[in-house]
């Protein structure tokens, strides 16, 4: 099994910054893509940012220029630096990892961390 543990969420005023972290542990051969997703009540979970094992990144249009995703492969950890936060960034942020185990790729999710941006 693999566990993803997120941290760094909280309450921040508009214009502020937060840094989310997600550490993976367990039976890991290698981790492929790692990403952050946001979910608000009544809506589907949506991609915020993704980083591949080689470091290529992809961002939602709504966060481009304000958010940076990065990862430390030695620590099996992915980070999300969020700047110039807006109330629309509010939601539960989930970390996802595609993990290679036993010759197969499995998808794992973290438990989520709440981000609230006040106006």
N, C-alpha and C positions, 0 to 999 in steps of 0.2 A: 504494500500500500504506500501511497504518497500523501503527505499532508502539505497543504499550502496555508501559511499563516500570514495574514495581512496586519499591517499596523500603520499608524500615521494619520488616520482620519480625525475629524473634529469639526469644530465650529470656527469659522473665520469670516471676517468682514469682506465685502466686495473689494477687489483690488489686492487682497492678500495672497499669501502663498501657502501651500502645503506640499509635503513630500510623503508619498505612500511607499511602503515597502512590502514585498511579498517574498517570503523565504520558503523554499521547497525542501522537504526532507523525506527520507524513507528509501524504498528500494528503487533507486534511480540509476539507470545505465547512462542515459543522456536526456537532456531536455531540448526539445526543438523550439517551436514558437512559444513565447510567453506574452501575455497581453493583459490589458486592463479593460474592463467593461463597466458600464454604469447602468443602473436600473432605478427608475422612479415608479411610484405607485401607478398602476393602470397601464404601464407601457412595457414593451419588450426590452430585454437587456440589449444594450447597444455597445458596439466597439468604441473605445476611446483611443487606444493606441496599442500597437503590436510591435514586437521586436523578434527577429529571427535569431537563430543560434549564431549566425555570422555577423549579426549586428544591423541588418537592414531594418528600417522602421516604416511604419504606416500609421497615419493619424486620421481621426475624424476631422472633417472640415471645420467643425465648430471649435476645435481646440488648437488647430494649427497656429504656430507662432507663440502659443502660451504654455504649451505642455511639452515636456521632454521625457521620453521613455528610455531607460537604459537597463543594462543587466550586468551582473558579475557572475560569470559562469563558474568560477572557482567556488563561489558561495551559494550557487543555485538560487540567486536572488534577483528579482526584478524591481525596479524603482519607477515611480511616476512623479516627476517634479511638475507641480502645477503653479503657475504664476498668473497674476492679473485675473484672479478668480471672479466669476460672475455668479449671480443667484441661479442662473440656468445650469450651472455645474453641479448643483445640489443633487444628491442621490446616494445610493449604496454602490460602492465601487468593489467589484469582484476581480480577483486575479485568476487567470486561467493559464494552465501549462499543458503542453503536449509532451508527454513523457514516453520515451522508449524503454520498454521493459519486456524481457523474454521474447524478443523478436517482433513485438507488436507495439503500436503507438496507442496510448491511452490519454484521455482528456481528464484533467482534474481541475476543480474549482476551489477557491478559498471560501471562507465563511462570509466574507463581505465586511467592509468598513464604511461607516457613515461619514459622508462629507456634506456639511451644511454651510452654505454661503449666504450670509445675511446682507440685505441691501442697506 
